[in-house]
Amino acid sequence: MRHRLKRRRKIIAMVAAFALASAFAMVPAQSQDKPKDKLKVLASFSILGDFVRNVGGDRVEVSTLVGPNSDAHVYSPAPADAKKVAAAQVVIVNGLGFEGWMARLVKASGTKASPVIATKGIKPRKQAPHGHSHGHDDSDPHAWQSVANAKIYVANIRAGLIAADPAGKATYEANAAAYLEKLDALDKEVRETVATIPRDRRRIITSHDAFGYFQAAYDIDFISPQGVSTESEASARDVGRIITQIKRQKIPAVFLENVTNPRLIERIAEESGARVGGRLYSDALTDAKGAAPTYIDLIRHNVRQLVAALTS
C-alpha cells in the first residue's frame, strides 16, 4: 500500500513538472525581453514621435505634445501638458529653437528628466534673411527634411532610450538598425526620383521656409515669402518680389502646406499665373487616414508631388 502511494505521488509530480515546462514553452521568447512597464516617452511633435516608435518598438509608450497636422511654431502649452512632461521618463525635443515654449514647460512641470535633443550633432543651416525669428535662434530647425539628418535623429533617440532603459539596449539597437536601413533606401529613392526633374525646372514656392535642408540635400530650389517660423508674416514687398520672380523664371507651381494658412499661396498663384501644385507636409505628420502618417510617407509624398508638378 505504501509502495503504491509513493508511486502515485511520483507520477503526480512528473505530470505537474511536465505541465509547468509546457506552460513556459508556450510563452513567446520576445515577451521575456519586454519590461513589465513600458518606458513612458514624450516627444514634442508628431515627426519625433514616429522616430521614437520605430526605435522603441514594444518597449515604449509614446505620446506627443503637438499632434498630427498641428503647428509646433505657434503651439501654446496647456496646464495638462506640464503633467505629461512630469509623468514622462524620457522627453525628446527637436532643438534648434523649434520649440520656443519647451523650456518654460519643462520648468513648470518640475521634471528631473533632462530632455534628449534629437538634432545634437547636426550642422545647422542658417535661416534665410527674410522674416522674423519669433523665438528661434538664427538656425533653421527643420533638419528632418534631409533624410541623412533623420538618421542622426534616430541615433540620438536610440542613445536617449538606452540611457533611460539599459536593459532594452539590444532591442533599441536592433530596431534602430532596421529603421536606418529603411532610411538609407528612402534617401536613395529620393535622389533617383529628383534626378528625373530637369535642373532648370527645380524651383517651387512654399508658404514658409521649411525645406532648406531638403534643398541642400537634393538640389531643388525652394522660395518662400515667410521665414523659418509660421509666426512670421510675409511683407507686401516679399510677396511682390516672389510674384515677379515666378513670372520672370517661369516657375511652374506653388505649394500649400498642412500647417499654414493657404490664403497667401492662393493669392500668389492667382496673381502670378502659377498653378497650385498640391500640398506638402513640412512640420507635422497627418493622422492615420492622411497621406503622411509616418516620416517615410511624408518624404515620399512630398517628392511625388514635386515630380508631378515640375515634370508635367
C-alpha positions as CSV (number, residue, x, y, z in Angstrom):
1,M,0.0,0.0,0.0
2,R,2.8,2.4,1.0
3,H,4.6,1.5,-2.3
4,R,1.6,2.3,-4.4
5,L,1.1,5.7,-2.6
6,K,4.8,6.6,-3.3
7,R,4.4,5.6,-6.9
8,R,1.2,7.7,-7.3
9,R,2.9,10.8,-5.7
10,K,5.8,10.3,-8.1
11,I,3.5,10.2,-11.1
12,I,1.6,13.4,-10.0
13,A,4.9,15.2,-9.5
14,M,6.1,14.2,-13.0
15,V,2.8,15.4,-14.6
16,A,3.0,18.7,-12.7
17,A,6.6,19.3,-13.8
18,F,5.7,18.5,-17.5
19,A,2.7,20.9,-17.4
20,L,4.9,23.6,-15.9
21,A,7.5,23.1,-18.6
22,S,4.9,23.2,-21.3
23,A,3.5,26.4,-20.0
24,F,6.9,28.1,-20.1
25,A,7.5,26.8,-23.6
26,M,4.2,28.4,-24.8
27,V,5.4,31.9,-23.7
28,P,7.0,33.7,-26.7
29,A,10.7,34.4,-26.2
30,Q,10.4,38.0,-27.0
31,S,7.9,38.6,-24.2
32,Q,10.6,37.7,-21.7
33,D,12.6,40.6,-23.0
34,K,9.8,43.2,-22.6
35,P,9.8,45.3,-19.5
36,K,7.0,44.8,-17.0
37,D,6.0,48.5,-17.5
38,K,6.7,50.3,-20.8
39,L,9.1,53.2,-20.8
40,K,7.0,56.4,-21.0
41,V,8.4,58.7,-23.7
42,L,7.1,62.1,-24.6
43,A,8.0,63.6,-28.0
44,S,7.5,67.3,-28.6
45,F,5.8,66.8,-32.0
46,S,4.5,64.2,-34.4
47,I,7.6,63.5,-36.6
48,L,9.7,62.9,-33.5
49,G,7.0,60.6,-32.1
50,D,7.3,58.5,-35.3
51,F,11.1,58.2,-34.9
52,V,10.6,57.1,-31.3
53,R,8.1,54.4,-32.2
54,N,10.4,53.0,-34.7
55,V,13.4,52.8,-32.3
56,G,11.5,52.0,-29.2
57,G,9.1,49.3,-30.5
58,D,7.2,47.4,-27.9
59,R,9.3,48.6,-25.0
60,V,8.0,52.2,-25.1
61,E,4.7,54.0,-24.7
62,V,4.9,57.1,-26.9
63,S,2.9,60.3,-26.7
64,T,3.3,63.7,-28.3
65,L,2.6,67.3,-27.3
66,V,1.9,68.7,-30.8
67,G,-0.1,66.2,-32.7
68,P,-0.8,65.4,-36.4
69,N,-1.5,68.4,-38.7
70,S,-0.6,70.8,-35.9
71,D,1.9,73.6,-35.9
72,A,4.7,73.5,-33.3
73,H,5.8,77.0,-34.2
74,V,2.6,78.6,-32.7
75,Y,1.7,75.9,-30.1
76,S,0.6,77.2,-26.8
77,P,1.0,74.6,-24.0
78,A,-1.9,73.8,-21.7
79,P,-1.7,73.0,-18.0
80,A,-2.3,69.4,-18.8
81,D,0.9,69.4,-20.9
82,A,3.0,70.1,-17.8
83,K,1.5,66.9,-16.2
84,K,2.5,65.0,-19.4
85,V,6.1,66.2,-19.1
86,A,6.2,65.4,-15.4
87,A,4.9,61.8,-16.0
88,A,7.4,61.1,-18.8
89,Q,10.5,59.1,-18.1
90,V,12.1,60.5,-21.3
91,V,11.4,63.8,-23.1
92,I,12.6,64.2,-26.6
93,V,12.7,67.6,-28.4
94,N,13.9,68.8,-31.7
95,G,16.1,71.7,-30.5
96,L,17.5,74.4,-32.8
97,G,14.9,76.8,-31.4
98,F,11.9,74.8,-32.9
99,E,10.0,74.5,-29.6
100,G,10.4,78.1,-28.2
101,W,7.9,77.2,-25.5
102,M,9.5,74.0,-24.3
103,A,12.0,75.3,-21.8
104,R,9.2,77.1,-19.9
105,L,7.0,73.9,-20.0
106,V,9.8,71.7,-18.7
107,K,10.5,74.1,-15.8
108,A,6.8,74.3,-15.0
109,S,6.5,70.5,-14.9
110,G,9.2,70.1,-12.3
111,T,10.5,67.0,-14.1
112,K,14.1,65.9,-13.3
113,A,14.4,64.2,-16.7
114,S,16.9,66.0,-19.0
115,P,15.4,66.4,-22.5
116,V,17.0,64.4,-25.3
117,I,18.0,66.9,-28.1
118,A,17.3,65.0,-31.3
119,T,19.3,67.4,-33.5
120,K,22.5,67.0,-31.5
121,G,25.5,66.7,-33.9
122,I,23.6,68.2,-36.9
123,K,25.3,71.1,-38.6
124,P,22.5,73.8,-38.5
125,R,21.5,75.7,-41.6
126,K,21.2,79.4,-41.1
127,Q,17.7,80.8,-41.7
128,A,17.0,83.0,-44.7
129,P,17.3,86.7,-44.1
130,H,13.6,87.5,-44.7
131,G,11.0,87.1,-42.0
132,H,11.5,87.3,-38.2
133,S,12.7,84.6,-35.9
134,H,9.9,85.0,-33.2
135,G,11.7,82.9,-30.6
136,H,14.0,81.0,-32.9
137,D,17.8,81.4,-32.8
138,D,19.3,82.1,-36.2
139,S,19.3,78.4,-37.1
140,D,16.7,76.7,-39.3
141,P,15.2,74.0,-37.1
142,H,13.6,71.8,-39.9
143,A,16.6,69.5,-40.1
144,W,14.5,66.3,-40.5
145,Q,13.8,67.4,-44.1
146,S,17.1,65.8,-45.1
147,V,17.0,62.0,-44.7
148,A,20.7,62.0,-43.8
149,N,19.8,64.2,-40.8
150,A,16.9,62.0,-39.9
151,K,19.5,59.2,-39.4
152,I,21.2,61.4,-36.8
153,Y,17.8,62.0,-35.1
154,V,17.4,58.2,-34.8
155,A,20.9,57.8,-33.4
156,N,20.2,60.4,-30.7
157,I,16.9,58.9,-29.8
158,R,18.5,55.4,-29.6
159,A,21.1,56.8,-27.2
160,G,18.4,58.5,-25.1
161,L,16.3,55.4,-24.8
162,I,19.3,53.2,-23.8
163,A,20.3,55.7,-21.2
164,A,16.9,55.5,-19.6
165,D,16.4,51.8,-20.1
166,P,19.7,50.0,-20.3
167,A,18.0,46.6,-20.2
168,G,16.5,47.4,-23.6
169,K,19.8,48.2,-25.3
170,A,19.8,45.2,-27.6
171,T,16.2,45.9,-28.6
172,Y,16.8,49.6,-29.3
173,E,19.9,48.9,-31.3
174,A,18.2,46.2,-33.4
175,N,15.1,48.4,-34.1
176,A,17.3,51.4,-34.9
177,A,19.5,49.4,-37.3
178,A,16.4,48.1,-39.2
179,Y,14.9,51.6,-39.4
180,L,18.2,53.1,-40.6
181,E,18.3,50.6,-43.4
182,K,14.8,51.9,-44.5
183,L,16.1,55.5,-44.3
184,D,19.1,54.6,-46.5
185,A,16.7,53.1,-49.1
186,L,14.5,56.2,-48.8
187,D,17.4,58.6,-49.4
188,K,18.4,56.7,-52.5
189,E,14.8,56.7,-53.7
190,V,14.6,60.5,-53.3
191,R,17.8,61.1,-55.2
192,E,16.8,58.9,-58.1
193,T,13.4,60.5,-58.3
194,V,14.6,64.1,-58.1
195,A,17.1,63.2,-60.9
196,T,14.2,62.8,-63.3
197,I,13.3,66.5,-62.9
198,P,15.2,68.8,-65.4
199,R,17.5,71.0,-63.4
200,D,16.1,74.2,-64.8
201,R,12.7,73.3,-63.6
202,R,13.6,72.6,-60.0
203,R,12.2,75.7,-58.5
204,I,9.0,75.9,-56.4
205,I,7.2,78.3,-54.0
206,T,6.1,77.2,-50.5
207,S,4.4,79.1,-47.7
208,H,7.3,79.2,-45.2
209,D,11.0,78.4,-45.3
210,A,10.8,74.8,-44.1
211,F,12.6,73.0,-46.9
212,G,16.1,74.4,-46.7
213,Y,17.7,71.1,-45.6
214,F,15.8,69.3,-48.4
215,Q,17.1,71.9,-50.9
216,A,20.7,71.4,-49.8
217,A,20.5,67.6,-49.8
218,Y,18.5,67.1,-53.1
219,D,19.2,70.2,-55.2
220,I,15.7,71.7,-55.5
221,D,15.2,75.4,-55.0
222,F,12.5,76.4,-52.5
223,I,11.4,80.0,-52.3
224,S,9.1,81.3,-49.6
225,P,7.6,84.6,-48.5
226,Q,7.9,83.7,-44.8
227,G,10.9,82.9,-42.7
228,V,11.5,79.6,-40.9
229,S,8.7,80.2,-38.5
230,T,5.0,80.2,-39.5
231,E,4.6,83.0,-36.9
232,S,6.4,85.5,-39.2
233,E,4.2,87.4,-41.6
234,A,5.2,88.0,-45.2
235,S,5.5,91.6,-46.1
236,A,3.9,93.0,-49.2
237,R,7.4,93.6,-50.6
238,D,8.3,89.9,-50.2
239,V,5.1,88.8,-51.9
240,G,5.6,91.2,-54.8
241,R,9.2,90.1,-55.2
242,I,8.1,86.4,-55.4
243,I,5.3,87.1,-57.9
244,T,7.8,88.9,-60.1
245,Q,10.3,86.1,-59.8
246,I,7.7,83.5,-60.7
247,K,6.8,85.3,-63.9
248,R,10.5,86.0,-64.8
249,Q,11.7,82.5,-64.2
250,K,8.5,80.8,-65.2
251,I,8.2,78.8,-62.0
252,P,5.5,76.3,-62.7
253,A,3.9,75.6,-59.4
254,V,3.3,76.9,-55.8
255,F,2.6,74.5,-52.9
256,L,0.4,74.6,-49.9
257,E,1.5,73.1,-46.5
258,N,-0.5,71.2,-44.0
259,V,0.4,73.6,-41.1
260,T,0.0,77.0,-42.8
261,N,-3.0,79.1,-43.9
262,P,-3.5,78.5,-47.7
263,R,-4.6,82.1,-48.5
264,L,-1.1,83.5,-49.0
265,I,-0.1,80.8,-51.5
266,E,-3.5,81.0,-53.3
267,R,-3.1,84.8,-53.7
268,I,0.5,84.3,-55.1
269,A,-0.8,81.7,-57.5
270,E,-3.7,83.9,-58.7
271,E,-1.5,87.0,-59.2
272,S,1.4,85.2,-60.8
273,G,-0.4,82.7,-63.0
274,A,1.4,79.7,-61.4
275,R,-0.8,76.7,-60.6
276,V,-1.2,75.2,-57.1
277,G,0.9,72.1,-57.4
278,G,-0.5,70.3,-54.3
279,R,0.1,70.1,-50.6
280,L,3.5,69.4,-49.0
281,Y,4.0,68.2,-45.4
282,S,6.6,70.2,-43.7
283,D,6.4,70.3,-39.9
284,A,3.8,67.7,-39.0
285,L,2.6,64.2,-40.0
286,T,-1.1,63.6,-40.9
287,D,-3.4,61.3,-38.9
288,A,-3.6,57.6,-39.9
289,K,-6.1,58.4,-42.7
290,G,-3.9,61.1,-44.3
291,A,-1.2,60.9,-46.9
292,A,1.7,61.2,-44.5
293,P,1.1,59.2,-41.2
294,T,4.8,58.4,-40.9
295,Y,8.1,60.2,-41.7
296,I,8.8,57.9,-44.6
297,D,5.3,58.5,-46.0
298,L,5.9,62.3,-45.6
299,I,9.1,62.3,-47.6
300,R,7.7,60.0,-50.3
301,H,4.5,62.1,-50.7
302,N,6.4,65.4,-51.0
303,V,8.8,64.0,-53.6
304,R,6.0,62.6,-55.7
305,Q,4.1,65.9,-55.5
306,L,7.2,67.8,-56.6
307,V,7.9,65.5,-59.6
308,A,4.3,65.6,-60.7
309,A,4.2,69.4,-60.7
310,L,7.7,70.0,-62.2
311,T,7.7,67.4,-65.0
312,S,4.2,68.0,-66.4
